[in-house]
Amino acid sequence: MATRARRRTTARGFDRSAYEQGAEAFLAELNEERFRNVAGLSDTSAQAAVYTRYASLFTPETIDALRSAVDSGGEESARNRALLAFASDGYLHRSTADLPDRIATAESRAVINWRGEPIRYHLARNRISSTGDRWERNALFEQWLRAVEAINPLRIERLEAWHQAVQALGYADYVELVRVARGWNPDELAALTRGALNASETGYYAAIRRLLAGAGIEQGDGSLADAWFVLRGTGWDAWFEPRRLSRTLEGTLRGLGMELRGQPGVTLDLEPRPSKASEAYCVAVRVPGDVRLVVNPRGGWEDMSGALHVAGHLEHFISIPPGTPPSLGPLGDTSVGQGYACLMEGLLGEPGWLAESLGMGEPAQVAFVDFVALAMLHRLRLSGGQLIYELGLHRGGEYAIHRAVYAGTLGLLPGVRWPEEMYLSTSVDVLHAGTSLRATMLAGILDQELRRRHTDGWWRSPEAGTMLRELFSRGSAWNAERVVASLGYDALDWRPVLRKIRTQLI
């Protein structure tokens, strides 16, 4: 399909200061609405109305002016690129009209009727992963997949509107837009990640085969529901009771010289709620004055994993100095903040942290560190497969083919049967998977450097906390490449990540 020729609009006359004020107000309203949805305070998403009120931020003329400013280079190029990415994202969301809201509302309201018991769509995965009987587990999973498939027509509408909007901006496809507006190349990232996938294949397959066998499942016969079950790790629940979560999180941050409670602008929402999102979230309504941590405790190691992850986001946001413009704060290279979150989450694989924070003895430490390393490697391979699949999805073709490619790619890399019904149910914007992969490499490098500087455990060092707060305070002024360069590394690299995982796997 032919794309629209890009206009050559000059950036002259563009008022960046006024634009950033509008962006800040928009983000506050959007994230307030997002918080209500993920916190379970509303089962109806109304984000489209926010985009409509701020439509002037996302016009093609504004995008062209910002693109011209980026093309001009100079010292402000990174700030202009952050705003270009923001404006482009907003334009795409505006172009999909109310479809994102309709999808979010459908997911919030969907109920799986299981033998007379209503199970909410968002809570089904936890129920599936906690069901020990294999027949019951896979039967419930099939019911959930029917709900996924029922929402897919809306997801197709959204994707088609998305592709049309990308081409209206003059790009060949969304992959090109990400490369221009974000400043990193999805194809190059996929090539780099393929090397990590190949290097980790033997160790991963041996570990997942062992874990499945422990549940009486042969690897070649394992389903995604089976993978959810064994990776849920219910045998570790006694170490991760919901009542201990807040205290453990506070103690961890205190070791770095950070106080979770009492920090200005911090809201902790740790109460369980039926319609609350199952995943943990950090919602930055205003940075740094209003940042909210949302966790839905349900028991298990993933509660702590999610809480540590979003705590990394929270500390990053509240460390950004007041008055920092959005282009240097919450916008820009989001893999940086995600990397800080992954760094904190990685403490689950530290024997010393497990002993100090949970009182876990050495035999349990060895087994749990092995388990967590497998879970993290599973996530890496899943994100890598998702990126590879999305590169094809955004370059056209028939949906029937995309479904088959999705099931084949995602089934091969994690090593279990993958249902094609989910081919549009996860984020399919290239950016999410790519950001996750870049963040994982950043976290691996940062963890390696912190270990080198603080050999007695960086998580218990206020000096390490000072170093982290200094990085956090830069917001997004540095992209991931510049952060690792400040630590003495030439580029993002999978080797520190894979090296650590190899030492953790039994």
C-alpha positions as CSV (number, residue, x, y, z in Angstrom):
1,M,0.0,0.0,0.0
2,A,1.3,3.4,-0.9
3,T,2.1,5.8,2.0
4,R,1.5,9.5,2.2
5,A,4.5,11.6,1.3
6,R,5.8,13.3,4.4
7,R,5.3,17.0,4.6
8,R,8.4,19.1,5.0
9,T,7.1,21.3,7.9
10,T,9.6,23.5,9.7
11,A,9.8,23.6,13.5
12,R,10.0,27.4,13.4
13,G,7.3,28.9,15.5
14,F,6.7,25.7,17.5
15,D,6.3,26.6,21.2
16,R,7.8,23.6,23.0
17,S,7.3,25.1,26.5
18,A,3.6,25.5,25.9
19,Y,3.4,22.1,24.3
20,E,5.0,20.4,27.3
21,Q,2.6,22.2,29.7
22,G,-0.2,20.7,27.7
23,A,1.5,17.3,27.7
24,E,1.9,17.4,31.5
25,A,-1.8,18.2,32.0
26,F,-2.8,15.4,29.5
27,L,-0.7,12.8,31.3
28,A,-2.2,13.7,34.6
29,E,-5.8,13.2,33.4
30,L,-4.9,10.1,31.4
31,N,-3.1,8.4,34.3
32,E,-5.8,9.4,36.8
33,E,-8.3,7.5,34.5
34,R,-5.8,4.6,34.1
35,F,-5.4,4.4,37.9
36,R,-9.1,4.1,38.4
37,N,-9.2,1.2,35.9
38,V,-6.2,-0.8,37.1
39,A,-7.1,-0.2,40.8
40,G,-10.5,-1.7,40.3
41,L,-12.3,1.5,41.1
42,S,-14.1,1.5,37.7
43,D,-14.8,-1.2,35.2
44,T,-15.4,1.3,32.4
45,S,-12.4,2.8,30.6
46,A,-12.9,6.4,29.5
47,Q,-9.4,7.3,28.1
48,A,-10.8,8.3,24.7
49,A,-12.5,11.3,26.2
50,V,-9.1,12.5,27.6
51,Y,-7.5,12.1,24.2
52,T,-10.4,14.1,22.7
53,R,-10.0,17.0,25.2
54,Y,-6.3,17.2,24.3
55,A,-6.6,16.6,20.5
56,S,-4.5,19.6,19.7
57,L,-1.4,17.9,21.1
58,F,-1.6,15.1,18.5
59,T,-2.2,16.8,15.1
60,P,-0.3,15.9,12.0
61,E,1.1,19.4,11.9
62,T,2.5,19.1,15.4
63,I,4.1,15.8,14.6
64,D,5.6,17.2,11.4
65,A,7.1,20.1,13.3
66,L,8.6,17.8,15.9
67,R,9.9,15.5,13.2
68,S,11.6,18.5,11.6
69,A,13.1,19.5,14.9
70,V,14.5,16.0,15.4
71,D,15.9,16.0,11.9
72,S,17.7,19.3,12.6
73,G,19.7,17.6,15.4
74,G,21.4,19.7,17.9
75,E,21.6,19.6,21.7
76,E,17.8,19.4,22.1
77,S,17.4,16.5,19.7
78,A,16.7,14.0,22.5
79,R,14.0,16.2,24.0
80,N,12.4,16.7,20.6
81,R,12.5,13.0,19.9
82,A,10.7,12.3,23.2
83,L,8.0,14.7,22.3
84,L,7.8,13.2,18.8
85,A,7.2,9.8,20.2
86,F,4.6,11.2,22.6
87,A,2.7,13.1,19.8
88,S,2.9,10.1,17.5
89,D,1.5,7.7,20.1
90,G,-1.3,10.2,20.9
91,Y,-2.1,10.5,17.2
92,L,-2.3,6.7,16.8
93,H,-4.5,6.4,19.9
94,R,-6.8,9.1,18.6
95,S,-7.0,7.4,15.3
96,T,-8.4,4.2,16.9
97,A,-11.2,6.3,18.4
98,D,-12.9,4.5,21.3
99,L,-11.6,1.0,20.4
100,P,-9.0,0.9,23.2
101,D,-11.7,1.8,25.7
102,R,-14.1,-0.8,24.3
103,I,-11.4,-3.5,24.5
104,A,-10.5,-2.5,28.1
105,T,-14.1,-2.4,29.1
106,A,-14.9,-5.7,27.5
107,E,-12.0,-7.3,29.3
108,S,-13.0,-5.7,32.6
109,R,-16.6,-6.9,32.3
110,A,-16.0,-10.3,30.7
111,V,-16.9,-13.3,33.0
112,I,-16.0,-16.9,32.4
113,N,-18.8,-19.2,33.7
114,W,-17.1,-22.2,35.1
115,R,-19.4,-24.8,36.4
116,G,-21.9,-22.2,37.7
117,E,-19.1,-20.0,39.2
118,P,-18.4,-16.6,37.6
119,I,-14.7,-15.9,37.2
120,R,-13.6,-12.4,36.0
121,Y,-11.6,-12.3,32.8
122,H,-8.6,-10.6,34.5
123,L,-8.6,-13.1,37.4
124,A,-8.8,-16.2,35.3
125,R,-5.1,-16.6,34.8
126,N,-4.5,-16.7,38.5
127,R,-7.2,-19.3,38.9
128,I,-5.8,-21.4,36.0
129,S,-2.3,-21.2,37.3
130,S,-3.4,-22.3,40.8
131,T,-5.4,-25.3,39.7
132,G,-3.5,-28.5,40.4
133,D,-5.7,-30.9,38.5
134,R,-4.4,-30.9,35.0
135,W,-7.8,-31.7,33.3
136,E,-9.5,-29.0,35.2
137,R,-6.8,-26.5,34.5
138,N,-6.8,-27.0,30.8
139,A,-10.6,-27.1,30.6
140,L,-10.8,-23.7,32.3
141,F,-8.1,-22.4,30.1
142,E,-10.1,-23.4,27.0
143,Q,-13.1,-21.5,28.4
144,W,-10.9,-18.4,28.9
145,L,-9.6,-18.7,25.3
146,R,-13.2,-18.5,24.1
147,A,-13.5,-15.1,25.9
148,V,-10.2,-14.0,24.3
149,E,-11.5,-15.0,20.9
150,A,-14.8,-13.1,21.5
151,I,-12.9,-9.8,21.9
152,N,-10.5,-10.4,19.0
153,P,-12.8,-8.6,16.4
154,L,-12.3,-5.4,18.3
155,R,-8.6,-6.0,18.5
156,I,-8.5,-6.5,14.7
157,E,-10.4,-3.2,14.2
158,R,-7.9,-1.4,16.4
159,L,-4.9,-2.9,14.6
160,E,-6.2,-1.9,11.2
161,A,-7.0,1.6,12.3
162,W,-3.5,1.7,13.8
163,H,-1.9,0.7,10.5
164,Q,-3.9,3.2,8.6
165,A,-2.8,6.0,11.0
166,V,0.8,5.0,10.7
167,Q,0.7,5.3,6.9
168,A,-1.2,8.6,7.1
169,L,1.9,10.0,8.9
170,G,4.1,8.9,6.0
171,Y,5.7,5.8,7.4
172,A,5.9,2.5,5.6
173,D,4.8,0.6,8.8
174,Y,4.8,0.9,12.6
175,V,8.3,-0.6,12.8
176,E,9.7,2.4,10.9
177,L,7.8,4.8,13.1
178,V,9.3,3.2,16.2
179,R,12.8,3.5,14.7
180,V,12.4,7.2,13.9
181,A,10.4,8.3,16.9
182,R,12.1,6.2,19.6
183,G,15.6,6.2,18.2
184,W,16.2,2.5,18.4
185,N,15.9,-0.1,15.6
186,P,13.5,-3.0,16.3
187,D,15.1,-5.1,13.5
188,E,18.5,-4.7,15.0
189,L,17.2,-5.5,18.5
190,A,15.6,-8.6,17.2
191,A,18.8,-9.7,15.5
192,L,20.7,-9.1,18.8
193,T,18.1,-11.0,20.8
194,R,18.1,-14.0,18.4
195,G,21.7,-14.6,19.5
196,A,20.6,-14.6,23.2
197,L,17.7,-17.0,22.4
198,N,20.1,-19.4,20.6
199,A,22.7,-19.2,23.4
200,S,20.1,-19.9,26.1
201,E,18.2,-22.7,24.3
202,T,19.9,-25.8,25.8
203,G,19.9,-24.6,29.4
204,Y,16.3,-23.4,29.1
205,Y,14.9,-26.6,27.6
206,A,16.6,-28.7,30.2
207,A,15.2,-26.5,33.1
208,I,11.6,-26.3,31.8
209,R,11.6,-30.1,31.0
210,R,12.7,-30.7,34.6
211,L,10.0,-28.4,36.1
212,L,7.2,-29.9,33.9
213,A,8.4,-33.4,34.8
214,G,8.0,-32.6,38.5
215,A,4.3,-32.0,37.8
216,G,4.1,-35.3,35.8
217,I,4.0,-33.5,32.4
218,E,6.2,-34.3,29.4
219,Q,7.6,-31.2,27.7
220,G,6.3,-32.1,24.3
221,D,2.8,-32.5,25.8
222,G,2.9,-29.3,27.9
223,S,0.3,-26.6,27.3
224,L,0.5,-22.9,28.1
225,A,-1.8,-23.5,31.0
226,D,0.6,-26.1,32.3
227,A,3.5,-23.6,32.0
228,W,1.4,-21.1,34.0
229,F,0.8,-23.7,36.7
230,V,4.4,-24.8,37.1
231,L,5.8,-21.3,37.0
232,R,3.2,-20.2,39.5
233,G,5.3,-22.1,42.0
234,T,2.6,-22.7,44.6
235,G,5.1,-24.7,46.7
236,W,6.8,-21.4,47.5
237,D,3.7,-19.6,48.8
238,A,4.6,-19.9,52.5
239,W,7.5,-17.6,51.9
240,F,5.4,-15.0,50.2
241,E,2.3,-14.5,52.3
242,P,0.4,-11.2,51.4
243,R,0.7,-9.9,55.0
244,R,4.5,-9.9,54.7
245,L,4.7,-8.0,51.4
246,S,4.6,-4.4,52.6
247,R,7.1,-5.0,55.4
248,T,9.5,-6.8,53.1
249,L,9.3,-4.1,50.5
250,E,9.9,-1.3,53.0
251,G,12.9,-3.1,54.5
252,T,14.4,-3.6,51.1
253,L,14.2,0.0,50.1
254,R,15.4,1.1,53.6
255,G,18.6,-0.9,53.0
256,L,19.3,1.4,50.1
257,G,18.5,4.5,52.1
258,M,15.0,4.9,50.6
259,E,11.8,5.1,52.7
260,L,8.7,3.7,51.0
261,R,6.2,5.3,53.3
262,G,6.1,9.0,54.1
263,Q,7.7,10.1,50.9
264,P,5.9,13.2,49.5
265,G,3.6,12.3,46.6
266,V,3.5,8.5,47.2
267,T,0.3,6.6,47.4
268,L,0.3,2.8,48.2
269,D,-2.7,0.8,47.1
270,L,-2.1,-2.7,48.4
271,E,-5.7,-3.7,49.2
272,P,-7.1,-6.7,47.4
273,R,-10.1,-5.8,45.2
274,P,-12.2,-8.1,43.0
275,S,-11.9,-6.0,39.8
276,K,-8.4,-4.8,40.5
277,A,-5.8,-5.7,37.8
278,S,-3.9,-8.9,38.6
279,E,-0.6,-7.3,37.7
280,A,1.2,-4.7,39.8
281,Y,1.3,-1.2,38.4
282,C,3.0,2.1,39.1
283,V,0.9,5.0,37.9
284,A,2.6,8.4,37.7
285,V,-0.2,10.9,37.7
286,R,2.2,13.8,38.1
287,V,6.0,13.5,38.4
288,P,7.2,13.6,41.1
289,G,4.2,14.9,43.1
290,D,1.7,12.1,42.6
291,V,2.9,8.6,42.0
292,R,0.8,5.6,42.9
293,L,1.8,2.0,43.5
294,V,-0.9,-0.6,42.8
295,V,-0.6,-4.2,43.9
296,N,-3.3,-6.8,44.2
297,P,-1.9,-9.3,46.7
298,R,-3.1,-12.9,46.1
299,G,-0.2,-14.9,47.5
300,G,2.9,-16.3,45.9
301,W,6.3,-15.2,44.7
302,E,4.8,-13.2,41.8
303,D,3.3,-10.7,44.3
304,M,6.8,-9.9,45.5
305,S,8.2,-9.9,42.0
306,G,5.6,-7.4,40.9
307,A,5.9,-5.2,44.0
308,L,9.7,-5.0,43.7
309,H,9.3,-4.1,40.0
310,V,6.9,-1.3,40.5
311,A,8.9,0.0,43.4
312,G,11.7,0.5,41.0
313,H,9.4,2.6,38.8
314,L,8.1,4.5,41.8
315,E,11.6,5.4,43.2
316,H,12.6,6.5,39.7
317,F,9.7,8.8,39.3
318,I,9.8,10.4,42.7
319,S,13.6,11.1,42.4
320,I,13.0,13.3,39.3
321,P,13.4,17.0,40.5
322,P,10.2,19.1,40.6
323,G,9.8,21.3,37.6
324,T,11.5,18.8,35.2
325,P,9.7,19.1,31.8
326,P,8.0,15.9,30.6
327,S,10.5,15.4,27.8
328,L,13.2,14.9,30.4
329,G,11.0,13.1,32.9
330,P,8.2,10.6,32.3
331,L,8.6,10.6,28.5
332,G,11.7,9.6,26.4
333,D,13.3,6.2,26.5
334,T,10.9,4.2,28.7
335,S,13.3,1.2,28.7
336,V,15.4,3.2,31.2
337,G,12.7,3.3,33.9
338,Q,11.7,-0.3,33.0
339,G,15.4,-1.2,33.5
340,Y,15.5,0.2,37.0
341,A,12.3,-1.8,37.7
342,C,13.8,-5.0,36.4
343,L,16.9,-4.3,38.5
344,M,14.9,-4.3,41.7
345,E,12.8,-7.3,40.7
346,G,16.1,-9.2,40.2
347,L,16.6,-9.3,43.9
348,L,14.4,-12.3,44.0
349,G,17.3,-14.2,42.6
350,E,19.8,-13.1,45.3
351,P,20.4,-15.7,48.0
352,G,21.6,-13.0,50.5
353,W,18.4,-10.9,50.0
354,L,16.3,-14.0,50.4
355,A,18.0,-14.9,53.7
356,E,17.8,-11.3,55.1
357,S,14.3,-10.4,53.8
358,L,12.5,-13.7,54.1
359,G,14.6,-15.8,56.5
360,M,15.0,-18.4,53.8
361,G,17.6,-21.1,54.6
362,E,20.4,-22.2,52.2
363,P,18.8,-25.3,50.7
364,A,15.6,-23.4,49.9
365,Q,17.6,-20.5,48.5
366,V,19.4,-22.7,46.0
367,A,16.1,-24.3,44.8
368,F,14.2,-21.0,44.6
369,V,17.0,-19.1,42.9
370,D,17.0,-21.9,40.2
371,F,13.3,-21.6,39.9
372,V,13.4,-17.8,39.5
373,A,16.2,-18.0,37.0
374,L,14.0,-20.2,34.9
375,A,11.0,-17.9,35.2
376,M,13.1,-14.9,34.1
377,L,14.6,-16.9,31.2
378,H,11.1,-17.9,30.2
379,R,10.1,-14.2,30.2
380,L,13.1,-13.3,28.1
381,R,12.3,-15.9,25.5
382,L,8.7,-15.0,25.5
383,S,9.5,-11.3,24.9
384,G,12.0,-12.2,22.2
385,G,9.4,-14.3,20.4
386,Q,6.8,-11.6,20.8
387,L,9.1,-9.0,19.2
388,I,10.0,-11.3,16.3
389,Y,6.3,-12.1,15.7
390,E,5.3,-8.4,15.9
391,L,7.8,-7.4,13.3
392,G,5.9,-9.5,10.8
393,L,2.4,-8.6,12.1
394,H,3.1,-4.9,11.4
395,R,4.3,-5.5,7.9
396,G,1.1,-6.8,6.6
397,G,-0.3,-10.2,5.6
398,E,-3.4,-12.3,6.3
399,Y,-4.6,-12.7,9.9
400,A,-4.8,-16.5,9.5
401,I,-1.1,-16.6,8.7
402,H,-0.3,-14.3,11.6
403,R,-2.2,-16.6,14.0
404,A,-0.2,-19.6,12.8
405,V,3.1,-17.7,13.0
406,Y,2.2,-16.5,16.5
407,A,1.4,-20.0,17.8
408,G,4.5,-21.5,16.1
409,T,7.0,-18.8,17.3
410,L,5.7,-18.5,20.8
411,G,5.3,-22.2,21.2
412,L,8.9,-23.0,20.0
413,L,10.8,-20.5,22.2
414,P,9.1,-21.2,25.6
415,G,8.7,-24.9,24.8
416,V,5.0,-25.5,25.3
417,R,1.9,-25.5,23.0
418,W,0.8,-21.9,22.4
419,P,-2.8,-21.1,21.5
420,E,-3.3,-19.0,18.4
421,E,-6.4,-17.3,19.9
422,M,-4.0,-15.1,21.9
423,Y,-2.3,-13.6,18.8
424,L,-3.8,-10.1,19.4
425,S,-4.5,-10.4,23.2
426,T,-1.1,-9.3,24.4
427,S,0.4,-5.9,23.5
428,V,1.2,-5.9,19.7
429,D,2.8,-2.5,19.3
430,V,6.5,-3.7,19.0
431,L,7.3,-1.1,21.5
432,H,6.3,-3.1,24.6
433,A,8.3,-6.2,23.8
434,G,11.3,-4.1,22.5
435,T,11.3,-1.9,25.6
436,S,11.2,-5.0,27.9
437,L,14.2,-6.6,26.1
438,R,16.2,-3.3,26.2
439,A,15.3,-2.9,29.9
440,T,16.4,-6.4,30.7
441,M,19.9,-5.8,29.2
442,L,20.2,-2.4,31.0
443,A,19.2,-4.1,34.3
444,G,21.8,-6.9,33.7
445,I,24.6,-4.4,33.1
446,L,23.6,-2.2,36.1
447,D,23.4,-5.3,38.4
448,Q,26.8,-6.4,37.3
449,E,28.3,-3.0,38.0
450,L,26.6,-2.7,41.4
451,R,28.0,-6.2,42.3
452,R,31.5,-5.1,41.3
453,R,31.3,-2.0,43.4
454,H,29.5,-3.4,46.4
455,T,30.7,-7.0,46.9
456,D,28.8,-7.4,50.2
457,G,25.4,-7.1,48.5
458,W,24.4,-3.8,46.8
459,W,20.9,-4.0,48.1
460,R,22.1,-3.4,51.7
461,S,24.3,-0.4,50.7
462,P,23.1,3.2,51.2
463,E,26.0,4.1,48.8
464,A,24.5,2.0,46.1
465,G,21.2,3.8,46.9
466,T,22.9,7.1,46.4
467,M,24.2,6.0,43.0
468,L,20.8,4.8,42.0
469,R,19.0,8.0,43.0
470,E,21.5,9.9,41.0
471,L,20.6,7.9,37.9
472,F,16.9,8.1,38.8
473,S,17.1,11.9,39.1
474,R,18.1,12.2,35.4
475,G,14.6,11.0,34.5
476,S,14.8,10.2,30.8
477,A,17.5,12.8,29.9
478,W,19.7,9.7,29.2
479,N,18.5,6.9,27.0
480,A,19.5,3.3,27.8
481,E,22.7,3.5,25.7
482,R,23.9,6.6,27.6
483,V,23.1,5.0,31.0
484,V,25.3,2.0,30.3
485,A,28.0,4.2,28.7
486,S,28.2,6.1,32.0
487,L,29.0,2.8,33.6
488,G,31.8,2.1,31.1
489,Y,30.0,-0.2,28.7
490,D,30.0,0.2,24.9
491,A,26.4,-0.9,24.2
492,L,23.4,-2.9,25.5
493,D,24.5,-6.5,25.8
494,W,22.9,-9.8,26.7
495,R,26.1,-11.3,28.1
496,P,25.7,-10.0,31.7
497,V,22.0,-11.3,31.8
498,L,22.9,-14.7,30.5
499,R,25.9,-15.0,32.6
500,K,23.9,-14.4,35.8
501,I,21.2,-16.8,34.7
502,R,23.7,-19.6,34.1
503,T,25.1,-19.2,37.6
504,Q,21.6,-19.4,39.1
505,L,20.3,-22.4,37.2
506,I,21.1,-25.8,38.8
